[in-house]
Amino acid sequence: MIEQYGWSDALRLEFEPHALAGYIPARIVMQQREVNLVAADVGNLSARLSGRLRHEAREAGHPAAGDWVAVSANAGDGKATIHAVLPRRTAFVRRAADSAHTLQVIAANIDVVFIVTSMNADLNPRRLERFLAAAWQSGARPVVVLTKSDLCDEPEVQAAEIATLAAGCPVLVVSVRQDRGLHALMDHISPGETCVLIGSSGVGKSTLVNALLGEEQMATQDIRDADARGRHTTSFRQLVLLPGGGMILDTPGIREVGLIDADDGLGTVFDDIESLAQNCRFRDCVHGTEPGCAIREALDSGLLDADRWAHFQKLSRELTASGLTKDRVAQDIERRRLDASQRAYRSARKDLRDPGS
């Protein structure tokens, strides 16, 4: 069963210490506050964190939708305990709402990030830049999906404008109502790959999932007429299997992604600004009143949009204020997980040497 969720020989090799400890592999397919639904070879199980993992999660973060985990299943009652989380290949993260220094993992082990925004009054280029920075940083392939194109008079013109901000990633124009762009969307989902939908409430994420599934499995609601903003429909993160063999993860709407540990992603989205800065006369140019500042010249000539420059500065300050770097965060989390794996391995070896204990 777990093969259809992406289980592989590489994962099997990583899982060996947990198998020695008597655990079985599973993938989190629905993430809720206290109880996760995991898919295992024995079926879907309702799983809670072990006490030790719950304690470790206070620092390293809780398991997320898409994570591969080691569980012990209770015979016959459909319940399980999660004891460990396998290292993630990729992860879409944002700054936690209650902390300037804590990562919140939205989706783990993903191959494609669909950044979904509707082509109505809620379309916000600055928010899109923020989402793109986090998506590029995730390690997955970003794709911008412009939904509800039937609400736009000139969707292709607007899509071309968005493409100038998209740092080279594909920009798709979609309308479920007009059956437009769905095949192009599916072309980005290969068998065995996991995709995640990221965007605000009401942009049509759940509607897209239903269209790809060919059935009304996800609840949907219309946007508000007053301000073109959406209502929250999805209240948890859910990974579903698609008919073509891929997987798609629907997520609750988020109006903003607080950036943390996204220096590389920011550099990719604003590559034009970083290229301009290399032409400044002085290496330590702060792009103020210095002579020979390529940024100021581009702003004065109209080559660089002032709003885009201001947003780049804002996001750069945000990353600096977070006080975290990619290497430090990744090494810290990986160290904790490695320690947990080694403890499980040592415990299993002890059991093998002393089976009667």
N, C-alpha and C positions, 0 to 999 in steps of 0.2 A: 504493500500500500504506500509506504513512504517514498518509493521510487518516483511516483507521480508528483510528489512534492519537491523533487530535486535531489533526493538522496543519491550519493555517488561513492565511488571507490575512495576518493580523497577524503570524504567525510568519514567513511568507515574506518580509515586508518587513524584519523584524529580521534575517533571515538573509542579506540581500543582500551585505554586506561579505564574508561567508564564501564565498558563491557566486562572487564575483569572484576569490577566492583559489583557486578550483577545488575546493572542498569540497562535500560533499553533506549534506543534513540527515538526522538519525536520532534515534530516541528510545531511551533506556536502558530496556530491558524486563526485564533481570535484572542485579542488582548483586551481584558477588562480590568477593573480596579483590583479585585482580590483573587479572582479565579480566571485562569486561562484555559482555552480549549486547545488541546494539542492533538495532532494526528500521528498515530503510531501504527505499527504493523498489526497490533491487536485491536485497532479501531480508534475512534475519537474518544478522548479522555478529558475529564474535568480535573485540572491540575492546579495545585497550590505550591508555593515555594516552601522548601524545607526551612527549618529555623536558622540553620547556618547560612544558607544562601540569602535568606531575608536580611540577616545581619550584614553580610558582605554587600548586598545590593544598596545599602544606605550610602556607600561610597562609590561603588563601581556602576551603580544604576541597575534598574530592574530589567529582567528579560523583556524583549519586545516582540511584536508580531514579526514573523519571519525567522526568528532565532531557532537554531537547532539546540535541543536540550537533552540532558540525560535524566530519565525518570524511572521511578519504581511504581509499578501499577498494582493496585489492590485487586485481588482476584474477584471478579464477578460484579463489582459495583460501579464500574466505569470511572473510578477516581484514581488519581495518581499524585505523586509528589515530585517536584522538580528539584534535582540536586545540583546540577551544574549546567553552564551554558558554554557551548563550543565557541571558539574564536570566530568573529564575524569577518566575512570577506569584504563587505561594504556596509554602510549604514547612513541613512538620512537622519541628521540630528539637528536640533535647535537648542537655544538656551532655554532652560527651564523657566517657567513663568515666575517661580518663587525664589530664583537665585540667579545672580549674575555670573556664577562660576560653575554651574552644574549643567551637564549635557542631558538632554532628553532625547532618547532614540525613538523616532517615529516609525521606522521600518528597518529591518536588518536583512542582510544577504539578498539584496535586490540587484537586478541587472539594468533596469530602466526606471527613470523617474519621469512620469508624465506630470508636467506642471500645467494644471488646468485652470483656465480663466475664461469667463464668458465675454462675448463681444457685445456688451451693453454698457451702461453708464458706470458699471463697477470695474471696468478694465483700468488697471493702474500700472503704468510702465515702471514706476519706482518700486512698487511691491514685487513686480515680476523680476526686476534685477536682484532683489534680495533673495527670492526663491531660487533663482538661477545660481547664485553664489553657493547656496547650501547644496543644491543638486550637483553641481560640478565637484564640490568637495566630497560628496558621498562616495565617489568611486564608481558610481553607476552612470549610464548614458542619459543625459537630459533630453527630453522632447517637450516642446511647448505645444499645448493643445488648446486651440481657441474654439470654445463651444458656442452653441446657440447662434451660429452665423446667420440664421434666418432672421435674427433681430437687428442685423447690421445692413445698411444700404450698400456699402462697398467693402465687403469682407476681404477681398484680395488686396485692396489698397491698405487697409488696416494691418493685414498680416505682413505685408512688405515693410511697414513701419516697425512692427514688433521684431521682425527678422534682424533689423539693424542693431537691436539690443541683445540678441539671443546668442552671441558669441559663437556662431557657426552651428548651433544645434538645430535640428529640424523644427519647423513651425507648421503645424497641421491645422487646417480649417475644417471644423466638424459641425454638423447639425443632425442630431438624432431624428428630429421631426422630419427632415427632408432626406434622411438616409444618405447623408453626405460625409465623406471622409472616414467612414468606419473601416473600410478595407485598408486604407493607408495607415490607420492606427494599428490594425492587426499585423501589418507588415513589420512593425517594430517589436512584436512579441514572438520570439522563437520558442519552439517546444522545449520545456524544461526551464525556461527563464521566468524570473519573478519580477513583476512590475508593480510600482506603487503610484497611486493617484494623490497628488498634493495640490491643495487649492482652498479657496475660501468656501464658506457655506453657500449653497445655491448655484454654484457654477456648473453643476451637472455631472459630478463624479459618479454618484450612484446610478444616474440615468445611463451613463456610459457603460457601467458594469452590466446593467440589465440588457442593454443593446448587444453587448458582446456575448452575453450568456444566451440570448434569445429567449429570455423569460424574466418576469418581474420578481426577482429575488430580493432586491434591495428596496427599502422604502424611500420614496421621493416626495418632495414638496415644491410648490411653485415659489419663485422669488417674490419679494414684496414690491408692489407697484410704487410705493412712496419713494423708495430710494434705490431700487434695483438690486438690493442686497438679498442674500439668501437666508433661509431659515435652517437651523441645524436639523439634519435628518439622521445621519449616521452618528451614533454615540460611542462606537468602539471601532477598533481596527480589525478588519476581517480579510483573510486571505482565501480566495476562491479559485477553483480550478476552471480553466476555460476549455471549450470544446477542442481547440487546436493543440492542446497539450501544455500551454503556458499557464501561468498563475498571475492573478492581479489582486492587489491589496487596496481595498477601499479604506479611507481614513476620515475621521471627523474634520469638518472645515476649520481651517486656521487662517485668520486674517493677516497674521504677520509671523515671520520666522525670525526669532532673535538669533543673530549670528554669533557663533562661538567656534573657535578652531577652524576658520574657513579662509585663511589667508590665500591658499592656492586657488580656491574657488572664486574669491573676489578678484584675484589677478586675472583669471580667465575671462570673467564677465567684463572687466574694465581693461582689457588688453590694449585698447586704443589709447587710453590715458597713460598707462604705463609705458607704452612705446613713445608717446609724446614727451614724457618726462625724461627719457634718455637723451633727448636733444637739447635739454637745458644746458646753458653755458657752464654752470657750476653743479658739481655732483651733489652738494648738500643744499640745493635750491629748495626752498619751502614754498615756492610758487606764490610769492606775495609781490614785493616790489623789486625783486632782484633783476638786474639787467640780463637780457638774453634768456628769459624764462619762456620756454616753448609752450607751457600751459597757458600763461597769460596771453601770449600771442595768438594761440588757437581760440581762446575765449573772445578776444577783441575782434578777430576776423570772422567769428561765427562758425569756425570749423568744429569747435567743441561746444556742445549745448551746456549752458550755465546750470540748468537744473540737474543734468547728469553729473557734472563736476561736483556740485554741492552734495549730491547723494553719495558719490564716491567718498568724499571727505567724511560724511556722516558715518558711513559703514566702516571706514578705516578707523575712526575714533572709537566706534563701538567694539571692534575687535581688540584694539589696544587696551581699552578699559576692562575687558573681560579677564585679562591677565593670564590667559591660557594659550599654549601653543599646541599644534598638532602632535608633535613628537612626545611632549611631556604627558599629554592626556592619553595617547595611545599606549605608551609604555606603561603607564600606571595601571590602566585597565587590564592590559595583557598580563602584567606581573601578577595581579590578583587572581586572574583566571588560571594562569599557569600554576600558581601555588595550590589552588583548589584541585586541579587535575592531578598534581603530584601527591597530594594528600590522599585522594581517592585511589591512586595507583598503589601507594605504600600500604594502604589498608587492605586492598585486594590481595597483595602479595603476602601479607601477614596471614590472611584467612586461608590462603592456599597452603602455607607452611604448617598451619595449626588448624586443620578442619574441625577438630573436636571442640574448639573453644567457643 
